[in-house]
Amino acid sequence: MLNIEYRPFKKGNQYIMLQWFNGYAEGLIDYDQCVNMLRLGIAIRPSFYRFF
């Protein structure tokens, strides 16, 4: 899995996130199938978490 994040505003906790997943077992329904997924989304992080 690979995550790329971009913060469009300097004073904020909103991020635009691009995620690539390649592998098995993302869900129990298709646990034996290898999948490639590309996701684009918005992530909102609490400002008190520094380890993200």
Secondary structure, 3 states (H helix, E strand, C coil): CEEEEECCCCCCCEEEEEEEEEECCCCCCCCCCCEEEEEEEEEECCCCCCCC
